[in-house]
Amino acid sequence: MTQTIATSPRDPNPESGTHNHPVWGPLARHAIRRLQDDLAQRLMPSWDPALDPEDMDLPELLEAAMSPPGSAALDALNTSPCAQNISPEECEAIAEVGGDPTATASNGSPQPRILLPASKLIPLLRLAASIGSLEDRDAMLVPGAITVIEGIPGNLIDAIKKLLPHALPQSWSLAMSMGRLPREKPYLLVLGPELMNGKISDHAERGFAAELASAIDMRVPILILLPDVATAPEVLHHPPVQRRAFAPLSAEILITALRATHSATGRIDEAAVRVALPDDTLLSDLDALSLSLAMRAPTAKAVAERIAALTVKAPRAAADGPWLEDIHGDTPALRAARQIVRDLRIWKQGEVAWQDLTRTLLLYGPPGTGKSWIARAMGNSAGFAVVTGTFGEWQAAGHLGDMLREMRRTFREARAKAPTVLIIDEIDAVGSRDDHDQHNRSYRTQVINAFLAEMDAIAREEGVIGTCNHPQFIDPVVLRAGRFDMKIALPLPDIEGLFSVFRHCLPDWREGDLRDLAVRAVGCSAADVDAAIRQTRAMARGQKRDMTLSDLQRVFRVTHDPAIDRRVALHECGHAIVCAALDLGPVRRVYLDRDGGGGTVFDTTAKHGLLCDMQDRLVQLLAGRAAERLVLGDVSAGAGEDPNPIWQWPPPSPRESRCDTGWEATARSGPPIPRP
C-alpha cells in the first residue's frame, strides 16, 4: 500500500515555552534563513532586477541598515517578554499603545531588518510543513528515493519550484527536467505535469509519464509536485514511494511566519495570537489576497484579529442543505457518519494519514429514509465539496459507451474538486456478475468492471458514500472492505431523526411544535415528511394564507386504537424477553409503526444448528402470541417474519433478525395527502 505521510503538528519533545513547536520547525527556520540570505543578495550592486521581474519591488521590502545575513534571531525562542533587555516599565508602555513588547528589540524596533514578503514566506512554510522534519528532508534526498507532494494549488506550483532550494542543504541544487541535469553538485530531480490554463492536457500527461519512466531508471532522488487537478499515476501508489499532502494554512504555519515578519526578536505574543486566530478549518479556506491584506497589520495580534474578521462566515441558510450537526439522534448510521466526518476533519488538518481513515460508507435501507440526506450532510459538515452521481442518470445517457462515459465523468469531477465527498446513489443498480440471468450478462460485467476500476482509483483520493435500497442485489466484490469499509442499515427515522427533518424544513418554527409533529410522524420516512410539508404549504398558498401548525397536525394525525397499540406492544415485548432469556442475541430495537403493527429487531448469536437451537428460535417466534395469551387471555390473528429481506443483510455475521406483528402492512404508506 502506498505510504502517505502526515506529519504531526507537534513535536513530542517540547522545548521551553508555553507551546510545543511543530516537528517541521527546524526545517522552517532553515528555509527562512536561506530566504533571508537570498533576499539580502538582491540588494548587492551586482543584482539586476530585470533578470527577475517578479522581484523588482524587493528593495522596498528591505531596510537599508541591515544586519549580516543569517541572523540567529529566529533561534531565540525564549518566551519571556523582557528577555531582550527591555525594562518592565518599557514593556507596559509598549503594550499600552497597542504594540507587542515580546517582539520589540532593545533598540525599540518591533520589526525585523529583513521584511519577508508573505507571498514567498507562506508557501515556503507550507512546503516545509509538507516535507516534515529535517530527517524527513534528508530521507527525501537519499539516492533512489521518490517523494510525491500532491494537492498543490495550481497557482502555487511555479512559486514552490522557485522556493524549493531554500528547503534543501546549501550544497544541493535542483534539476527541473531530464534535459538539464547538473554534473557536479548533488541534485534533486523535480518532475510534474505541466499546467495550461489550470488544466493538464493529454499531451502534458503523456510527457510527464515519459519523463517519469526515464527518471525511475536512474538512482537520483526524485520529487514529484502534483497540482490539485492531477491524479497520481498508478505506479506512484506503491512502496517505496512516499506520498505527502500539501499542508494547508494552519495556526502553526501562521505563527511561524509572524515570528519572522512581525518581530525584531524572533518572538511574538503567541498566546494572544492563538486566542485571536480562527480554527484551522477556516484558515485553510483563506485566500491568498485576504491573507496578504491581513499581514499588513502592524503587530502579530492585529494580523490574527484581521484574519478572524476576514474568515467570519454568515449564518448558514436552510438552502445551504443539511448539516450533520443539525441532525439529532444516536442511530448507528449517525454514529458512523459523525466518526467519518471527525476523521476527515483531522485529515484535512494534517494530523492523520489518509490510509488510516475509514473513508468509504454504504448506507442501505428502505426508500425515503434519508440516506442521501445524511450523505450530503456529511459533506457539508466535513467542509468538502459534494459530488453526486446515480446509476439511473448514468444509464439514462444511452448505450454502454455513453453510460460508462457519464460514470467516468462523475469520478473525474470528484477528483478535480478534491477533497470531495462523492455520493453514489442507487448502487444496487450495478447488479452482480453472479446473477444466473444470461440476459445482458456481458453488459453487467463491463459496467461492474468499470465501476470497480473507478472505485479503486478514487478510494485512495477522496471519501465515497454509497446509498442503495437492496444491497443483496450488488456484486459482493463491489461491497468488499476497501471499496466500502462500513455498511450501515438506515431504517425509518426515530423521533429525534424526524425532529431534525422538521427543523431543517421549518427552521423558524418553535422547537416544542416541531417535537409534537415529530411524535405524530413516527413511522414516516424523511421523504414522506418533506413531501407532506410541501403539499400542505401549497394548499395554504391556494387559500392565500400561511401554513399553520394545525395544518400539519391534521396531516400527521395519529389514528391508532390504544387497545391495539397495547396488544402490539405486549406482543413485541414477548419476542424481546425470550431473545434475552434464551440468549438468542442482543435486541437492538422494539417499535410500533405507523400502520398499527410493530417489530423486534435483534442480532442473532452464532449457534451450532442443533435441534435445540431450532426449538429456541421457534419459541422466540411464538413468544409474542404467548405474551398476548398470558396478559390478555387470548391471541390475535397473526404474526410473522418481515416480508422485506433487506434486514437480513449482510450474512453471516452480524445477522439481524426481525419478528413482526401481523398487522404490519407489507408496503408502508406515508401520511395522508392534504386536500384543500
N, C-alpha and C positions, 0 to 999 in steps of 0.2 A: 504494500500500500504506500502511496505517496506520503512523504512526511511533510506536513505543513507546520511550520514553526510559528508559534505565537508567543512573543517574549512577554514575560511577566512585567507589569509596570513598576514593581517594587523590588528592590534588592533585599534578599533575606538577611543580609548583614548590615544593619543600619549604621550610617555614620552619625556623627554628633549632630544634634539639632532636633527640631520638633518632628520633622517628617523624614521617612526613609527616602533615598534617592533612587531613581529608576536604574535598572541594570544597564541601560544604554547611555547613562550619564557620562561615563568616561569617554566613550566614543563621541558623544555630542560635544564635549569640551575640546577634544582633539580636533574635531571638524570646525568648531568655531575659531580656534586659534589659527588654523590654516586659512580660513576665510578672511580673518583679520589680516594675516600676512599678505594674502593676495591683494586685498584692497589697499594695503599700505604701499605695495609695489606700484599701484596705479598712480600714486602721487609723485613718483620719481620723474625727473625730466625726460627720461627715455620713453615714457609711456605715451602712446599716441591713441587718444580716444576714438579716432576714426577707424582704428582696427577693430573696435568692439562698440558699435554704435549704441547698443543697448545700455552701455555703462557710461555714456557721455556725461551724465549728471553726477557721477560718483564723487567728484571733488566737493560738491555741495554737502555730501553726507559725512565728510571727514573734517575734523578740526585741524587748523594749521599747526598748532603746537601739539605734537603727537608724541607719546612715549614710544620707546622702542617696540617693534613688533613682537608679538608673542607674550604680551603681559600676562603675569600669573594671577591677575585679579580673579579670574573665574575659579581658581582653586581655593579662594578664600571663602569657605562655606560656613564659617562660624556665624551663628545667627544672633550673637549679642549686638544690640543696636548701637552700642558705644565702643565697639572694638576698633573703630577707625580713628581713635584719638579725638573724638568729639565729646565735649562735656555733657552731662545730663541736662544742663540748662539749655545748651545749644540744640540738643535733641528735641526738647519740649518746644522750643521756639520754631524749629523747622516743622514739627507736626502741627503746630497751631496755624500755620499759614498754608496747610494742605500739602506739605512736602513729605518726603519719605526719609526719615533720619537714617534708616538702615542702609539706604542707597547713597548717602552723602559722604563724600571723602573728606579728609581733614582740611583740604583746601576750599571746602564749601561747595564743590561741584557735585551735582547729583547725576551727571550724565557721563558715559564712557567717552574716552577720547576718540575711539573709532565707532562711528554710528552705523551699525549694520542695518542694511535695508531689509524690511520684513519679507519682501518678495523673494529674497535669497535665503534668509535665515530660516523661515518656517519650513519651506520644502526640504532644506538641508537637515533640519531636526527630525522631520517625518521620515526621511531616508534613514537617519541613524537609528530611530526607533524601530524601523522595519528590519534593519540588519541585526540589531541586538547589542550584545556586549563586544568588547574588544576581542575576546576569544572567539566569538561568533564571526567577527570580521576576518580574523586570521584564518579560521577554518574555511571561509569562503575563498581564500587566496591559495589554498593548497593545490598543487598540480592535480588535475583530474576532477576538481570539484565543480559541480554545476549548481547554480543557485538561480531561482526564479523569484522575482518580486512582481506580483500581479495586482491588478486592480488600481493601477496608477491612472489618475485622471489624464485624459489625452492632452490637455493644455499644459501639463507639467512634465511631459516626457522629455522635451528638449532641455528644460531647466534642470531636471535631475541628471541628465548626461553631463551638463556643464559643472554641476556641483559635486558629482561623484568623486573627483580626485581629492576633494577635501576630506573625505572619509577614509582614504587609503593612506598607507605609510608613505613617508616622504620619498622613498626610493622607487615607488611604483608608478607606472603610467597606465594609460588606457589605450586599447585598440577598439575602434568603433566599427570596424568591418574586417572581413577576411582579407581584403585587398591591401590593407595598410597595417602591417604587424611590426612593432618595434624589434630592433635587433639586439639592443644592449640591455636596457633595464628590464626587470621582471614586469610583466604587464597582465592586466585583467581584460579579457575579451568580452565586450559588451554587444549583445545582439538583441534584436526585437523587430517585429513587423513595422513597416513604415505606415504612418497615418497620412491620409489625404482628405482634408475637409472633415476630420473627425471620424473617418471610416477607413477600413482596411480592405483594399481591393483584392480580387483573386490573384492578380499578378504579384502584389506585395506578399500575400500568404505563401505563394509558391517560392518567391525569392527568399523569404525567411526560412522556409523548410529546407531549401537547398543549402543556405549558409549554415544552418544548424547541423545538417548531416555532415558537412565538411568539418565543422568545428569539433563535433563529438569524437572524430577520429584523432584529434590532437590531445595532448596532455595538459594544455594550458587551462587555468581556471576560467570558467565561463559564467557571466552574469547575464540573465535574460530579463529585460524590462518589458512587461506586458501591459499595454493600456487597458483601461476598463472595458473596452468594447471587444477585446480579444479573448479567445479561449485557448488555454494551454494545449499544445499538441499532445496526443496520447502518450508519446514517448516520455514526456516530462511528468507523467503521473506515477512513475515508478522509481524506486530507490536506484541509485544513491542521490537522486535529485532532491534538493532542499527547497521547498516552496514556502514563501513568506507573503503575507498580505501587506500591501502598502498601508502603513499606520495612518489612521485618521487623526485629525487635530484633536488634542486632548488637553486637560488641565496641566499634566506634567510637561508636555511639549511647550505650552504657553509660558509656564513659569520658568522653564529653562531659557526660553527666548527672552523673557523680560529681564532676567539677570544680566543678559548681555546687552540689551538695548536701553534699559531704563535704570541703570545703576553704575556708579563710578567705583563701587567696591566689590561687585560680583554678588551682592546680596540685595534682597528686597524684603518688604514687609509681607512675607509669604502667607502668614496666617490670614491677614486681611484680604489678600488676593484670592485665596482659596474660598473664603466665605462669599466673596462677590461674584466669582465665576459661576456660570450655569453648569449643569452636569455635562458629561462628555457626549451624550447623545445629541444635545443641542449644539455643542461645539463642533461636532463632526459635520453638521449641516451648514456651518457658517461659510459664506462665500468669501473669496479672496479679497474682493473690493471692500466688503464690510470690515474684514479683519484689518486691512491696511488703514481704513478710516479710524478704527478704534486704536490702533497703535500710535496714532498721532497725539494721544493724550500725554500729559507731561509726566505722570507717575504710573507705576505698575498697577496700583489700586485703581486709578482712574481708567486705565485701559480695561481692566476687568469689569468695571462698572459699565463702561460703554458697550462692551461685548454683551453683558447681561441685558442691557436695554435693546440691543440690536437683535437678540435672539428671542425676545418675548413674542409669543405667538398668540393670536386671537383665540378666544374660546372656541372649542370645536362646535360646529353646527351639526344639526341632525343629518343634513345632507352629506356630511363627510363619510357617512357609513358607520357600521358598528365598530365598537372598540371593546376589547376583551375586558377592560376594567369596568365596563358598564354592564356586563353580564353577570348576574348573581347566580349562586348555586355552587354545589360541590360535587358535580357528577364526574364519573371517570373521564368523560370527554373533555370537560372543562379543566380538570386537573392536568391532563396530558397537554392540552393547549397552553396552559399557563407555564408548564415546565419548559416546553419548546420555546416559547416567547422569552422566558428568562435566559435560556441558553443562547438564543440568537442575539439578545442584547449584550451579553457579556462577550460573545464572539466579536460583535461589532466594535467593542471597546478594546479588543486585542488581548483579552485575559484567558482565552481558551482556544485551542486549535480546532479547526473545522471538523477533522475526523473524529474528535472526541464528543461531538454533539449527536443527540438524537434529533434528526433533522427531517425525517420523512414520516408522514402520518396518513393513514387511511381511516376516514370516518364513514361508517356504514349504518344504515337504518332505514326505516320506512320513509316514503316521500314526505317532504314538508316539515321534517323535524329540525331544520336549521343547520344542516351540515355545511352548506356553502356560506351561510351567515357567520358561523363560528370561524370558518377558514378565513374569510375576509377580515374578520375582527382580529385574527392573529397577525395578519399582515400589517394592519393599521397600528396595532399596539407595539409590534416589533420595530416599527419605523422603516419597513421595507416597502419597495414597490410591489404592487399586487398585479399579477398577470393571470387571466382566466382563459382556459380552453376547455371545450367539451367535445366528447366524441361525436355527439349529434351534429354539432356545427362542422366538424371536420368531414364527416361522412356526407353532409349535405353539399359539399363542394363539388361532388361529381364522382367520377370513376376512381379506381385505386390510386392512380398517379396524382390526381387532384387532392384526394384525401390525405395522402402522405405529405404532399407539399404544404397543406394547411397545418398539419400536425407539426412539421419541422419549423414552420414559420413561428408558431406559438413558442416553441422551445428556444428559437433564436431570439425572439423578443425578450424572453425571460433572462437570457444570458446578457443581452445588451443593456438591460436595466438593473443588473445585479448591484447590490444584493436584493434578491427578489423572493417573494413567496409565490410560487406557481400553484394555482388551484386547478385541478383537472377533474371536471365533473363527468358523471356517467361512465366511470371507468369500467363498469360491468359490461358495457357495450364492446369492449375489446375482445370478448369471447375467450375461448380456450382451445388449444390445439388438441386437447384430449376428447373434444366433442366427437361422438361417433357419427354425427350427421355429415355425410360427404358433400352436401350442397355447400358451395362457396368455401370449401376447406382450404384451397390454395390462397384465397383472398384473406381468410382469417390468419393463416400462418404468416403471410407477408406483413399484415398490419401489426401482429403481435411482435414479430422480429424487429420491425422498425421502431415500435414503441419501446421495446426493451433497450435498443441501442441509444435512443434519446434519453431514457431514464438513467441508464448507466453513466452517460456523459454529464447530465445536469445534476445528478445526486452528489457529485463531487464539488459542485459550484454553488448551488442555491438550495433553499428549502423547497420541498414539494409536499403539497397537501392534496390528497385524492378524496373524492366522495363517490359513493355508489349506493344503490338500493339493494343489490343482490350480489354480495361478494362470492357466493358459492358458484357463480357462473364465470368467474375470472380464472384465467390460466394460473395455476399455482406458481409458476416461475415469475409472473408479474408481482406476486404478493410476497415473495421471499424477503427476509431481512436484508437490508442494504438498498433495496428499492423502496420498500415500505417498512420502516423499523417498528412502527407501532400501528396496531389495528384496534380501533376503539368503536364499540357499538354506541349509537346515539339514538336512544328511544325517544318517545314523545316527552316534551319538556315538563318538569315538575312546576310547582307554584313559583319557586324562585326564578326559574328559567322563563316562565310566562311573564312574570313581573318585569324582567329585563326587556322582553319583546314589547310589552305595553309602554314601558318608559322610553324605549327608542322611538316608537311610533307616535307617542303623545308626550313629548318632553316637558310641556308646560303644565301638565295636569298634576294634581296633588297626589302624593305618594299613597295616602290612605285609599283614595278612589282607585288607583291603579292596582293596589293589592287586592281590593274587593273584586275587581274584574279578573285578576289572575286566579283567584279561588274559583270563580264561576266558570273559567275557561279550562279547568283541568280536563285533560283528555283531548284537547285541541293541539294541533301542530302549530309551529310558528307561522307557517304559510296560511293556515286557517285563520289565525288572529289577524294577520296583515290584510288578507282579503276581506274579512268581515269589517274591519275598520274602514277600509277604502269604500266598501259598498254602503256602509252606514253614513259616511261623510257625504257620499254622492246623494243619498236620499235626503239628507238635511239640506244640501245645496238646492235640491229641487223644490224644497219648501221655503227657500230663501231665509235660512237661519243657520246657526252654528250647530254642530253635533254636540250633544249633551251626554252626561253620564247615564242618565236614564235610558237614552237610546241604546247604548252599548249594554246596559244591564238587561234590557229586553232581548237583545241578540244572544248574549251569553247567559241565558236563564238556565237554571237547574230544575229539572222536572222529575227527578228521581223520587220513587216511593221510599220513604225512610225505612219501611219494613223490609223491602227488598234489599236496600243497601246493608241493613244489619245482617240479613241472611248471607249475602255475598261475603261480607267481612268475616263472619264466622267460618264460612267455607274455606276461605283463603288462610285464615289462622290455623285451621286444621292441617292444611298442607305444610305450613311453615313449622308448626310444632313437631310434626312427625319427621321432617327433614333434620331437625336438631336432635330429636330423641334417638333416631336410627343412624345418626352420623352420615347422612347422605351427601352433605356438602353445605357450605355456608349460604344462608339466604341473603340475597342482595336486594330484593325489592318485593314488597307486598303492596298491592294497589287496587283501587276501584277505578274503573274507567268511565268515560262519559256516557257510554251506551248502556250502562246498567250492569255490566259484568265486572270482572276483576281478574287478577292473576298473581301468581307467586313465581318469582324468578330466583333460581339458585344455581350455584356452580357445583356440578356433580363431582364427588370424590372418586378417584380411580378404585375400581373393585376387581375381584378375581373372576367375576362372571359365574359364580356358583349359584346353585338353586336358591340358597338363602338370600343372595343379593337380589335376585329377580323378585323374590317374595317381598323383600323390603321395599322395592320400587313399586310393586303393586299396592302395598299397604299405603305408601305415600300418595299414590294416585287416588285411592279411595278415602283418604283421610278427610277430605273436605266434606264428603257425604256423611261420614261418621260424626263429624263435628256438628253438622246440622241435626242429625238424629239425637245426639247426646243433649244438645242445648234446647232445640226447638221441638223435638219429639217426632219430626217427620223429615223426609228427604225431598229435595227439589228435583226438577225434571232431568237435569243432566250436568255433566262436567266433562272435561277432556283436555287433550294437548292442544296447543296453539296451532291452527292450520297454517300459519306463516312460518316456514322453516328457517327464516333468517336468524332467529335467536339461537339456533343450534350450531352456528358457525363461529369460530373455526374449530373443528375437531382436531386431535383428540383431547388437548389439554390447553387451557381450561375449557371444560364443556359446560355450556349453560343450558339448563332445562327450565321448562315453564309449565305450570299447571293453570288452567283457566276455568273459570266458572262458565257454565253452559249458556248464560245469557249473552255472552260477548258475541257481537256480530263479526263475521269474517272480514268485512270491509268497513272500517270506521267512517263515520260521517262527520263533517265539520259542523260548526254552529249553523243554525238556520239562517237562510239568506233574508236580510231585512227587506220588507216590502213597503212601498210608500203608502 
